[in-house]
Amino acid sequence: GSKSLKNFCVTWIMVCVALCVILACQLLLRDQDQSTAIERSNASLDMIEMSGFICGYVVFYLGSRFPQLYKNFQRRSTEGTSYLLFALAMMGNCTYGLSLVLKMPAAESFRTPYFLHHLPWLIGSFGVLFLDIFVS
């Protein structure tokens, strides 16, 4: 019920804070040890970049809908929710996600790197779209 949803929201916030601390530590360690940096190819993602993607798109962007879901569940009402805002957000996330999918390269060898590089945006757009369905 409401208690488990509240615990989930608190856990989500703790995960967000932990990921931000990890990202900050990685950035500090990276700055201190630049002399031993290994060059990477442009097609790959390093740990800092991947942590930023995860924090930004998966945790914070997806996490932005949980307070509204919690409030609606707690009140057992959607009163005060702007349905136009959610309808426009849903349309925007749907069209953005579809644009990424439709732009996928035709060649098989380029699909996996493209998909991995755009995965945070795909999760962000389609994940928030999924959560917006519950809000509306």
Salt bridges, closest charged atoms under 4 A:
ASP46 OD2 - ARG30 NH2 3.85
ASP46 OD2 - ARG40 NE 3.77
GLU49 OE1 - ARG40 NH2 3.60
GLU108 OE2 - ARG111 NH1 2.81
ASP132 OD1 - ARG65 NE 2.46
